[in-house]
Amino acid sequence: MENFQKDIEERTNLTSANKFELLLFQLGTPPASDRSELFGINVFKLSEIMPMVPLIQAAGMAPPMLGMIDVRGKILPVIDLPAVVGCTPRTGLNILLITEYARSTQAFAVESVDDIVRLDWNQVLTAETGIGGGYTMSMARLDSENLDSGRMALILDVEQILFDFIPGDRSGRVDEIKNKRFKYKPGAIAIVADDSKVARTLLENSLDAMGIPYDMHITGQSAWDKIQTIAAQAQAENVPISDKISFVLTDLEMPEMDGFTLTRNIRATDYMRNMPVIIHSSLSGNANEEHVRKVGADAYVAKFEVNELAEAIEHSLNAARPY
């Protein structure tokens, strides 16, 4: 187990090269199949790997919730991940993955852990399909030397899983949001990028409540392509890009290009270097938030804090330098 606990600073530095590390694990076999798929989770989300321990049963807890565990005095819910995606473990639920998402901590029960691989985000393809019970968000090509090889890992939309099975107040105070004043030029749009379906839905609802027009993207590369196209149009019209784009709102973990690289690209381009960039991510923790500041983002908001997001947008727009 100790081999999976890597140095945080080294892992953080991977984002400078559009890279990340993926923990590979097994959940068992899907219905009508004897083939066990590989699944993956970004190591940034992982705080600990531990053997299965006795569970504390909680009243009213139904599958796929298994119970609770006590990890050094902190009570965490345990989710049966094979049950979520419709797999049957061959040897049982043997391992717990302790994860942190958007300031919440929980454990996922899995069958086994295989390895950690280092990948480039361009090895990850968006794949919102029915694989994994509809919870597959993307697919990672594991062989960087041969991107056409069949060795793949499914990356689950954990944000959707948590949204579906762990209750939480995500509605926000809509009246307060509507009362905010967002300073941007008429006709300008926000460029928004997030690969999680539930995150995009919540962002769409939030931005609609704020009255902010937007253009939604699933990958950082798609968002960057759109920004460059709009920038070229603005330059051809001899107007500032702020006439076209009000701000950029991006997730960090995305196929093809991550939010760190997207932010660096914007800051490295003179014509748009002052464009407000807001990070909206389930990657929490001091190390990640500090790295967000280092790449030049104007604000960081943990998912799904709607009111904090509205405040960050309002503040970033009001503090924006001409661009």
Buried (B, 14 or more C-beta within 10 A) or exposed (E): EEEBEEEBEEBBEBBEEBBBBBBBBBBBBBEEEEEBBBBBBBBBBBBBBEEBEEBBEEEEBEEBBBBBBEBEEEEBBBBBBBBBBBBBBEEEBBBBBBBBBBEBBBBBBBBBBEBBBEBBBBBBBBBBEEBBBBBBBBBBBBBBEEEEEEEBBBBBBBBBBBBBBEEEEBEBEBEEBEEBEBEBEEEBBBBBBBBBBBBBBBBBBBBEBBEBBBBBBBBBBBBBBBBEEBBEEBEEEEEBBBBBBBBBBBBBBBBBBBBBBBBBBBBEBEBBEBBBBBBBBBBBBEBBBEBBEEBBBBBBBBBBBBBBBBBBBBBBBEEBEEB
